[in-house]
Amino acid sequence: MRHELRIGDWRIEPDAGRLNRGDEQVQLELKVMDLLVHLAEHAGEVLTKDRLIRAVWQETFVTDEVLSNAVWQLRKALGDDARHPRYIETLPRRGYRLIAPVEFRADSSQDAGEPEIRAQAVQPKSRRWVLALTVTLVLLGAATVLVIWFPRTTLAPTGALTLRAVPFTSHSGSEERPDFSPQGDRIAYQWIAKDEKNGNSDIYVKQVGLGEPLRLTSDPNPDMCPRWAPDGQRIAFVRWLSDKVAIIEVPALGGSERTLAELRTDVRLYDQGGLSDLSWSPDGKRLAISFRPHGTLEARCHLLDVDSGHLEACTSPPKGTFGDYFGQFSPDGRAIAFFRRKGWGICDLYQQSLPNGPVQQLTFESFPGARGLAWMPDGRQIVFAADDRLWRVALPGGGPVPLTGTGENLAREYPAMSSKGSLLAYAQGTPVQRDIWRLANPLAEHTGQGRAERIISSTRGDDNPQFSPDGNRIAFASNRTGYLEIFVCNNDGSGLRQVTHLKADSGSPTWSPDGRQICFDSFTQDAEVYVVNAEGGAPRRLTTHPAADVTPTWSRDGRSVYFSSNRSGRYEIWKTTVGRSEVSQVTRQGGFRCIESLDGTRLYYANGFPGQITVMPTGGGPETPILKKNLSFVQWDLSSAGIYFRDERKVCFLDFATGSTREVLTLNVPNPATLRVTLDGRWFLCSGSDPREGSDIVLVEDFR
């Protein structure tokens, strides 16, 4: 007999399977109650999925999906919210933790007296021989059970379904974005050949099992994201033009192209709102298009009437989010599934009924990023790519389950399902390696001519570099430990030292004026701003708000920290005094990543994401654009003499003295990203990613 306990304001009767709170009573399934009791016995402790499955489902084999569904049932019964938990906290990629107070009662019949309060409990000795016997019986019967119930698959130790993937393409270069024909016998995909100039991609079709690929496009502009029409006769795809994007269809066997629509958008990158996906409605009359239109702040899923060309938004992301991506029609056309990016490193899967129906959040994991989704043919499950892995989630209410056996050390993206049969396809390649390069400014005296030198490198991603005020050190973010943490090194890359150990996704480091402290943002359930000693130590949290607080920078006197936040409904610049909890809004017309002038009188920032570089007095006043070119926050930086910014591969300079803009150099860095400059303008830092060795499309057969 198990004794009663209290968890928060609930009284728990384990043997009866009941939760009680006042007049409210909830009945739980036996295993769901066992899970709750085990969490309570280890309250405050992070329990991995492996450990929970072994403890609760000792006598059988289960998948992660069973555990995720049990956690969902517990949250529903307790009235908990995974986004703002009061009882059960999800720690992405780690496990679960009970965070509510727990009281164990020695006598289940007593309602008064002193309860025993504890955070952990040791398993009673009387159960050990039962456990040993159970394990023995399970081992003896395991082979029979697997033969009877799992004839086509095996189970990994974690309980996740293990699959076997085989190559579909093995071309030189990168093949991505597979899509099955309605008959399931052919796959359309985009291919960037290794010898293709400027990394241009084209559309190809290849038969499953044999044959050479058929090339459908050869335009000098990038062609991407092929999607078969339901009749199997046409393929729609995206073509990036200089200032817009075209939606085009072409016969599946080759022939004349037809433009369905031309759309204006401010950005190309998916994570900044660029067009991320297409999806045909089952009747072939509409295309779902996920992108951020010109002049708007959030990406949305839109519906395009193929005959009339009429386009209208079908999702409405909350203001201040990055919006909705990778929208896909359900097999019956009655719903659309998509990713909603609520902030930096906070991405989850949603579903919305059409037209204008309710929105349902399907995952609560706060994935750092996502790359595509596909419905299972029966419409009851979704396979998706997030955090360089493949996952499956059951509808409604199941938790996401990782798919193992799909290339554990490789990036997995853009899943596709055949509507007939049981084939899963996806792109598989090496994760992008991003390094940091140092370049001399040819405008400065006694420097070279801009030759790039790789100074920080690993097999993972190194980014967000920032010079210290004296130019002698560099702070940057790297995921070389498995999480994005903050590192510091000398300005030549030597003397590497890890500064944070939060086991979260941290970035945007900036130095205090005296070089003793570093501000940065970090993402767990929310995105917040922290400060840490430059030599290391425990970080201190500067902001506490459910909105996204990101890209901090220091005031020149070192007393305050500016940051970008969407707490007002869109991104603006805010300010907080170090050591105090008060915050104040600085900009009113949009703002993202600001830098204070050296004399502390002016504030430079982008008036959007991306946006035009704007200036205003630090004490408040008019907000005046001075560089009418949309730039991402990683593309520009401030020196004592002006603003340096990156226009594709060109580094340009806005001279404060003359008001003129001129080209400084052409970056010889592969795929340049973040650009930073020393205060004296003598040196640049630029992150860049070497092209992948290649990505191939692989197939999983008999996937159900």
N, C-alpha and C positions, 0 to 999 in steps of 0.2 A: 504493500500500500504506500502510495506516495503522498506526502503531506501537502497541504495547501501552501500557496505562496501569493505574494502580491507583486505585481509589476506595474509601476506607476499607480494609476487609480483603478486598476483592474484586480479583482480577486480571482485567483486561478484554482480550479479543482482538476488536477491532472487526471486522476482515475476516471472521473465522470466526463472529462473532455469538455468542460464548461468554463467560460469566462463570465464573470459577474461584475456589474458596475451599477449600483443602485438597483433600479427596477429593470435594468437592461441585462439580457442574458444571450450569449452567443455560444453555439455548439460547434466544436472543431472535430475534424477527422483525427483518428488516433495518431497517425504519424505527424500530422501538423502540430498536435499537442506535444508529442515527443520532441519535436524540433524546438518549440518554444521553451520547454523545460531545460533542454540542453543549452540553449542560449542564455537562459537565466542562471544556470550553474556556472557559466563562464562570463557573467556580465562584465562589460567594459573591456573584454578581450576580443581581438580580431580573430575570427575563426574562418579558416579557408574552406572552400567548397569541398575539397577532399576530406577534410577532418569532419565536417558536418555529415557528409554522406556516410562515412565509416561509422560515426556514432549513432545515427538515427536509423539508417537502413542496413543494419549489420547482416541481416539474413537474406538479402536479395541484391540483385544488380540493378542499379538505376542510373539514369543519365542526369546531367546537370539541369536539364529542363524540369525534372521532377522537383529538385530542390528549389529552383527559381519559382516554380508555381506554388510550392508550399510557403515560401516567403511572401509571395503575393497574397495568399489566403490569410496569412497572419496579419499583414498590414491592413487588409480589408476588415478583418475582425476587430482589430485594435483601433481602427479609425486613424491609421498612420498615413503619412504622406512621404513617399520616397524622396521627393525633392527637398522637403523640410522635415526630416524625421524627428519624432519624439521618442520612438521606441526602438526601431531597427534601422541601423545605418548601413548603407552599402558603401564599401570602399572599393572603387573600380580596380579590377585586376588583383584584388587582395582577398576579399571575402565579405563577411557580415559581422556586425557588432551590436549587441543589445546595449542601449545607452540610457534606458530608463532605470530608476532606482528599483531594487529588488529586495523583498523581505521574505525570508523563509520561516515558516511556523512549525514548531516541533510537534504541536498537536493540532490536527486539522479541525477538531471540533471546537476549539476555543476561538472566541471572537474578541476576547480581551486579553490583557497581559502584555508582557514585553516580547515583541517579535525579535527574531534573530536576523540581523541585517548583515549581508555579506555579498561580496562581488564574485566569488568563485566557490565551487564546491568540489570535493574529491568524490569520484565514483565509489559507491559502497562496495566493500570487499565481497559481500555476499553475491554480487553479480559477476565476479570475475570468472568463476567456474562455468557459469551459464554462457558467458562470452566465449570462453575457450571451446566449449562444446559446440556452440553455434558456428564458430569459424571452421571447426573440423568438418561439420556436416555440410557447410557451404562448399568447402573445397572438394569434398567427395562427390557432391552433386553438381558441381559447376559445369563440367563437360556436358552432362546430359541436358541441363537447362539451356546452355548456349546452342546446342544442336537443335533443340526443339523450338526455341523462341527466336534465335538470331541466326538463321541459316546463311544470310548474305553479308553480314557485317560482324565486326568484332568490337569490343568495348575497350577504350583506353582506361587506365587506372583511375582517371578522374570521373569516369562515367560518360564522357562526351563521345559521340559517335565518331568512329574512326573510318575514314574513307580512303580509297585508292584512286589517285589521279594519274591520267596518262596524257602525254603531249598531243595536242591537236595541230599546232603550228610550231615550227622551229626555224623561222626565217632569221636572217641576219638583221638585227635592229630590234624594234619594239612593236609588238602587236597587242592591241588593247580593244576594249569596248565590244566584246562579242555579242551577237544577237542571233537567236535561232530563227529560221524560217518557220512559218506556221506548220509545215509538215515535219519539221524537226530534222530534215535531212541535209540542210546547209546552214552555214554560219557566215554572217557578214561581220566584218571587223575593220578597224583602222590599223594601218601599218606605216610606221616610220622606218624606212629602209636605212641601214647603217650608212650608206653612201649618199643618202638624200641630203641635199644642201639645205641649210637653215632649219633642219629638223621638221620638214614639211611632211604631213601625213595625208594618205589617200585611202579610199574605200575599196575593199576587196571582198570577194565571196569565195568560199571553199566548201566542197562537199564533205560531209562527215564520213571518215573512213578511207577516202582515197581522193586522187585527183590533184591537179595544180590549181592555185588560186586564180580567180578571174578578176582583173583590175577594172573597176568601174569608173574611177575618176583619176585625172592627172592635172588638176588645176594647180597653178603656182601658189595659191592660198591654201592654208590647212583645211582639210576635210575631215570631219570627226563625227563620232556618235551615230553610226548607221542603225536604223530601226526598220524592220520589215513591216510592210502594211499587212493587214489581216488577209488580203486576197493572195498574198505570196507573189504578186507580180511587180510590186514597186518597193523601193527602199528610200526612206527619208533620211537625210543627214544634215549636218551643220557645216557651213563654210564661213570661216572667219575672214572678213574683209577689213579694210583699214580702219573704218569708223563705225562699222555695224556688223551684224551677223545675218547670214541668209539661211533660211530653211528651204532645202531643195529636195526634190524627189527625182529618182532615176530608175528606169526599168531594171529589174533584178538580173536580166541577162545582158545589160548594157544598152546604151542608146542615148537619145536626146534628154537633157535635163529640163526640169520645169521648176521655177522658183515659186514657192508657196507663200513666202513672207520674207520681208527684210525688217529686222528689229534693231533699234539703237540701244546700246548698253555702254556704260562708262568703263566697265572692267572686263577682263578676260579670265582672270584666275577664279576657279570655282569657289574658293574659300572667301573671296571678296564679293561674290555675287554674280560672277560671270555665268554664262549659260552652262548648265551642268548636265541636262539630260532631255531626251525626247521620249514620248510614249504614245502609241496609237490607241485610240479607243477601240473596243472589240468590233464595232460596226464600221470602222475605217473612215468615219466622218470628221473626227477631231484628233488633234495632236495635243498632248500635254507638254508644255514647254516650261522649264524651270530656269528663270533668269531674273536679273535685277534691271528693270528698264531705266533708260536715261532719265536723270533728274530725280530718282527715287532713292530711298535710304535702305530698303530691305528687299532681298530677293523673294520672289513669289512663284508659285505654280500657276501657269496660265493655260487656258484652253483656246486653241486656234481652230476655227471652222475652216476646213481645208478648201471648200468650194467658194465661200464668200470672202475669206481672208480676215474675218472678224476675230479679234483677240480680246479676251477678258480674263482678269485674275480670278482664280478659284480658291485660293487660300489667302488668309489675312494674318500674317505673323504679328505678334505684339510689337509695338514701337520700341526701338532700342535694341532689338535682336538683329542678327545678321540675316535672318530670313529662312526661307524654305528651299530645299535643294533636292535634286534627283527624284522628282515626282514620277510615279508609275501607276497607271490604271490597274485596278483589280481585274481578274479574269472576267467578271460579269459586268464590268464598267460602272458599277454603282459606287465605287469609292476610289480614292487616290491615296497612296502611301508616299511619304516623303520624309526627309530629314529636316529637322528644325535646329538651326544653330543659334542658341540663345546667347552665346558669348564666346570668347576665346577658349578653345578647348572644352566647350560644353555643347555637345551635339547628341540628339536622341531621335528615335524613330517615332513617327506619328501616322495616324490614319484619319481621313475625313470622308464622310459620306457626301455624295454628289446628288443634286447641286446644293451648295451652301448648307450642308448638314453639320452635325456636331463633330468636333475634333477630339480624338482620343489619343493620349500618349501611350505608346506601346513599350518603350524601354525607359529606364531611369538610371542609366549607367554613366551619363556625362562623358561620352566617348570623346577623345581629343580630335577626332576627324573621321569622316566617312567617305566612301568611294563606291556608291551605287547599291541598288537593291533589286530584287526580283521576287515576284509572287510565285508560290507553288501553284500548279495548275488547278488544284481544288479550292484555292483562295483561302485556305485555313492556316497557312504558314507563310512567312517571308524569310528569304535568305538575304543577308546584307553583308557588306564589307565595311569594317570599322577598325581603326587602330591596327591596320595592316593584317587583319585576320578576317576569316569568314565566320558568320554567326547565323543561327536560325532561331526564330521566335514564333511561337504558336499564338493564334488569335482565337478569342481574346484572352488577355491576361497572363500568358506565359512569360517567363523570364528568358532572356537571350542565352543561347547555348553555343559555345564555340564548336566549330567543326574541325576535328583533328585529322591528320593524315593528308593535309592539303598544302604541304610545303611549309613546315614550321619555322624555318629560318628565312623565308622569303616573303615579300610583300604580296598580298592577295587582294585583288580589286575587281570591280565591275562584274558581279555574278550575273548569269543569264540562265533561265530555265526553258527547256523545251516544253511546249504546250501539249505535245503528244509524246508518250514514252516517259522516260525518267532520266534525262541527261541534264547535268549541271556543267556549265562552262564558266571560266573566269580567267582573268589575266594574272600571271604569276611572274614576278621578277625580283631582282635584288632591290632592297630598300635604297632610296636615294641617299648618297653620301654627300653631305654639305660641309665644306671647309671654309676657312677664313684666310683672306689674302691681304697683304699690305702693299700699298703703292705710294710712291713719292709724288707730290704735286709739282708738275712742271712750272706752275706759276710762282712757286716759292724759290728763293735763292739756294744755291748749293745742294740741290736735289737732282735726282736723275730724271729720266723722261717718262716716268709712269710705268716702269716695268713691274709686273705683278710678282710678288713673292709669297708662296704658300707658307704661312707660319703656324697655323693651327689646323691639325688634321686628325681624324680618327676614322674608324669604319662606320661610324654613325653620323648624326647630324650635329654640327657646331654652327651657331648662328647668333644673331642679336649682339654683335660685338660693340664695345664702347670704350674709348680711350679714357684713362684717368685724366684729371685736370692738368697734370704736369706732362702727360703724354708718355709716361714711363711704364704704365701697366695697362692691361686690357681685361675687362670683365666680359664674359659671354655666357650663353646658355648652351648646354650640351646634353644629349640623351645617352651618352656613352655608358652610363650606369644602369640604363633601363628606364629611367625617368629623366625629364628635363630638370636639371639642377644648374645652379650658378657656379661658374669657375672663374678663377683669376690667374693671370700669367704675366710675365714680363712682355714688353712691347715687341720682342722678337719671337715670342711663343715659348720661351724657356720658363722654368720655375712654376710649372702648373700646380694649382692647388684648388681642391673642391671647397666651396664656401658654404653651400647649403646641403642639407641631407633630409629634405622634407618628404621625399618619395612622392612627389606630385609633379605637375607640369608647370615649371617656373620659367620666366623669361623677362625681357625688356630691362636688363640691369642698367642703372645709371649711378654715377659716382657723386658723392657729396662734394661741395667745393673744396673741402680740406683733404679729400681723398681717403678719409677714414671709414666711411660708411657707404653702403650700396643699397639703393632702393630697387625693388623688382616686383613683378606681379606673379601670382601663383594661383593655380586652379585646382580646387577640389570639388565641392558642391557649388561654390560660387567663386568668382574671380575677385581677389583682393590684393591690396598693396601691402608689402612688407619692407622692413629695413633690417639690415644685418651688418655687423662689423666686417670690414673688408678683410680682416685676418681670419674670419670664421666665428662661430658661436651660434647661439640660439636666435633665430629671427624674431622680430617684434612686429605684430600686425598693426597697421596704421588705419585701415578702413574695415568696417563691419557693416556691410549692406548687402541684401540679396541681389542687387544689380551687379553688373560687371564693372569693376574698377581696375583699370589697366594702364599701361605705358606711363609710369611715374617719371617725373623729372624734378630736380631741385631748384629752389630759388637761389639766387646768387649769394644771399647772406646765410644760407644753410639752415634757416629756421623753418621753412615750409616746404611742402612737396605738392606739386601739381600732378593731376592724373586725369585720365579720360574716363567718363562714366556715363552710362545710359539710364541713370536713376530718374531723370526727368522725362523719359520717354524717347530720347534720342541722345546720341553722344555729344557731350559738351565737356569743356574743361572745368575741373573743380580744383579746390585747393584745401589743404589741411595743414595745421601747425603741428610739427613733430612734438610728440609728448602730450598732445591734447586731442580730445575727441571731436571738436567742432570742425565742420566742413562748410565751405561756401562755394556757390556756383560763380564761375568767372565769365564764361562766354554765354551768349544767348541765341546765337544764330548758327550753332553747330561748331564742334571743335574736337580734334583728335591729335594727341601728342603735341605738347607745346614745349618751347624752350625760351627761357628768359634771356634778354639781352645782357651783355657783360656789365652794363651800368645799372641793370635792374629796373629800367624804366619802361621797357616794352616787352611784349609777349608775342612770339611767332608760333603759328600753329596751322594745321590744315583744317579747313572749315567743314570737313566731311571725311568719309572713309570710302574711297579716296576723296580728296578735296583740294581746293586752291589754297596756297600759302597766304595767310592772313596775318595782319599785325593789329595790336590794340595796346593802349597804355595799361601797365600793370595795375594801376589804381582804378581802372574802368574807363569806358569811353567808346568811341566809334570802332567798329570792327571792319577793317579795310583790307580787301584782297590786294596783294602786291605781285603775285605771280599767278596769272590766270591759266594755270595748267593743272589738271587733276593729278595728284600724286598720292601714292600710298605712304603711310607713316615710315616705311622702311626706305623710302627713296630719297630722303633729303636730310640735311643736317646743317647746323649753324656754326660758323666760325666768327672770329672777331671782325672780319672784313665783309662778310656777306653770307649768302646761302648757297651751298653746293647741292645739286640734285642730279638724280640719274634719270635720263630719258633713253629707255632701252639700254644700249651699251655705252651711250655717250654720257660723260660727266660734264655738267654745265655749271656756270657760276653767275649768280645774281650779285653784282657789285653794289654795295650800299653807297659808295662814294659817287658813282656815276649814274646808278639806276639802270645800267645796261646789263644784258645777259650775253655771255659768250661761251663757246665750247672749250673745255679744258683738255680732255683726253678721251680716247676710246678704250674701254675696259677690255683687257685681254684675260678676263676671268670667265670660266665656263658658267653659263646661266646665272648671271649676277643677280643678287637679291638685295640684302641690306647694305646701305652705304653710310659710312660715318667718317668724320674728319676731326683732326685735332683742333683745339681752339686757335692755334696760330696758323692753321691752314697748311701745314707742311706735309702731313701724311694722311692718307685715306686707309680705311679698312673696308673690305667688301667681302660678303659671304657669297659663295658660289657652289653650285653642285655639278660634279662631273656627270656626264650622261651615263645612264644605266648601262650596264653591260648588255642589257636587253631584257625584254619581257616576252613571254610566250603565252599562248592561250592553251589551257589544259582542260580535259574533260573528266568528269566523274560519271561513271555508268551506274545504272540501277540505284539512282538517288531518290529516296522516298522519305 
